[in-house]
Every structure is written in structure tokens, then in C-alpha cells.
């Protein structure tokens, strides 16, 4: 494997899917016979990998009765809010996961309604009007799977690729300007040396036709807390050993 990966001290073939083809099981005699019989095929595959065509998908290997593609958008919002409820920083890390069950050597194309893509399409039509912040979002630090043709993306922001089989991360990105889905207001009242009252209000900031599921609120309490009395409409997990209350 090391001989296939490195040539004259430089890495040449690093695709796991391609390297699996060089791992054989059986006796040394069987392996030698197999290597001689498959030498022409392996030479073609190695040439394909070096030229950078499609080493992650073998032609003629995949066949499905039903061709299906699933896309999942996973985003994490990170925010810092001060005691007055003002946002100090807020950004979103996102990724698009894809699961493909496609026959042959398919080519997938799709685009995003991000600010840069919309501006490119307007310029292509001869329009000089700028895209407003409400019309689209601006993606930062975009990274793609190696299957994506970057030259095509640089031209017209079209994501074009021949996908690997199975599940993989198609792209990752970051958004600097995002709206928080919830607002949290709190009041802390220290009553004496042995009692503290928390008054916490959570309000959603999205439209009524949206729904938030599996919302969890974690509230740290002092380490010497012995008991907790609560009034809430939500289910509350018992106080754990780390002195953290969890509202579901």
C-alpha cells in the first residue's frame, strides 16, 4: 500500500476506495496470480486516480432498482448574549449531508439561494441591482467534497458532481449574520444566604407555522444546592451530580 500511495516521496494515491482494491485475501501464490491477471485493470484504475477523474466511484459497480437521493441540512447556531439580552456575537456552522443510491455514473447539479449565487445570476442577466440581506444569505468558509467540480462552481455557483455511493458530507459553510430562534430573559434574586430565585422566560422568534422539537434548556446552579422547587409547564430532569437543571 505504501508503494501505491507514495511515488518518489510524494503522495499520489490517497483515496481509500481505490486503495481497497489493492488489498487481497488468500495465499501469496493466489495473490500473485490475481495480481498478474488484474494488472491491466489496476493500471487503468491507477491512471484514473492520478489524472483526478473519479477515483471515488467505480464504473459499472452500482445498480439500484430505485434511484434515490437524500439531503439533510444540519446547522448549529453559536451565540453570546449579555445580561441585558443583547447579542455580542452570533454565527452558524452548517453542513449538507447527502445519501445517494444511484445507478451507474450519475451527474448531480443543484444551486443555493445564497447572496453570492443570486448576485451572480443577476449580473449574468445584465442587472446591476444588488441583492439585499433579506433576499439571500451570504455563505462564508465554504468547503466541498472532492467530488464537486470547483471550476463550475467558480463560474456560475452551480454545485455539479458525481457523488460517491452511500452517505457523505457534500459541503460545509458558515453564516455570520443569523437570527436567533429564541430569546431568553432571566431574573436572579438572591434571597438571604441560602436561597436563590430564578425567573426564566423563553420566547420563540419564528413564525407560528414553524415548530421546534426537542428543545433543551440547561441551567447551572451553585454546587452546594441541596434541593430545588420549580413552577413550570415543561418537564424537568432531576438535579444531577454536576448541579445542572435540564428543562425539556
Secondary structure as the mmCIF struct_conf table of DSSP 4:
data_model
#
loop_
_struct_conf.conf_type_id
_struct_conf.id
_struct_conf.beg_label_comp_id
_struct_conf.beg_label_asym_id
_struct_conf.beg_label_seq_id
_struct_conf.end_label_comp_id
_struct_conf.end_label_asym_id
_struct_conf.end_label_seq_id
HELX_RH_AL_P HELX_RH_AL_P1 UNK A 2 UNK A 5
STRN STRN1 UNK A 6 UNK A 7
TURN_TY1_P TURN_TY1_P1 UNK A 8 UNK A 9
STRN STRN2 UNK A 10 UNK A 11
HELX_RH_AL_P HELX_RH_AL_P2 UNK A 16 UNK A 19
HELX_RH_3T_P HELX_RH_3T_P1 UNK A 20 UNK A 22
BEND BEND1 UNK A 26 UNK A 26
HELX_RH_AL_P HELX_RH_AL_P3 UNK A 28 UNK A 37
TURN_TY1_P TURN_TY1_P2 UNK A 38 UNK A 38
HELX_RH_AL_P HELX_RH_AL_P4 UNK A 39 UNK A 51
TURN_TY1_P TURN_TY1_P3 UNK A 52 UNK A 52
BEND BEND2 UNK A 53 UNK A 53
TURN_TY1_P TURN_TY1_P4 UNK A 55 UNK A 56
BEND BEND3 UNK A 57 UNK A 57
TURN_TY1_P TURN_TY1_P5 UNK A 59 UNK A 60
BEND BEND4 UNK A 65 UNK A 66
STRN STRN3 UNK A 68 UNK A 81
TURN_TY1_P TURN_TY1_P6 UNK A 83 UNK A 84
BEND BEND5 UNK A 85 UNK A 85
STRN STRN4 UNK A 87 UNK A 101
BEND BEND6 UNK A 104 UNK A 105
STRN STRN5 UNK A 108 UNK A 110
STRN STRN6 UNK A 114 UNK A 114
HELX_RH_AL_P HELX_RH_AL_P5 UNK A 115 UNK A 124
TURN_TY1_P TURN_TY1_P7 UNK A 125 UNK A 126
HELX_LH_PP_P HELX_LH_PP_P1 UNK A 129 UNK A 132
TURN_TY1_P TURN_TY1_P8 UNK A 133 UNK A 135
STRN STRN7 UNK A 137 UNK A 137
STRN STRN8 UNK A 140 UNK A 144
TURN_TY1_P TURN_TY1_P9 UNK A 146 UNK A 147
STRN STRN9 UNK A 148 UNK A 148
HELX_RH_AL_P HELX_RH_AL_P6 UNK A 150 UNK A 156
STRN STRN10 UNK A 159 UNK A 161
HELX_LH_PP_P HELX_LH_PP_P2 UNK A 163 UNK A 164
BEND BEND7 UNK A 165 UNK A 165
STRN STRN11 UNK A 166 UNK A 175
BEND BEND8 UNK A 176 UNK A 177
BEND BEND9 UNK A 181 UNK A 181
STRN STRN12 UNK A 182 UNK A 190
BEND BEND10 UNK A 192 UNK A 194
STRN STRN13 UNK A 196 UNK A 204
BEND BEND11 UNK A 206 UNK A 206
TURN_TY1_P TURN_TY1_P10 UNK A 208 UNK A 209
BEND BEND12 UNK A 214 UNK A 214
STRN STRN14 UNK A 217 UNK A 220
TURN_TY1_P TURN_TY1_P11 UNK A 223 UNK A 224
BEND BEND13 UNK A 233 UNK A 234
STRN STRN15 UNK A 236 UNK A 237
HELX_LH_PP_P HELX_LH_PP_P3 UNK A 238 UNK A 239
TURN_TY1_P TURN_TY1_P12 UNK A 241 UNK A 242
STRN STRN16 UNK A 244 UNK A 247
#
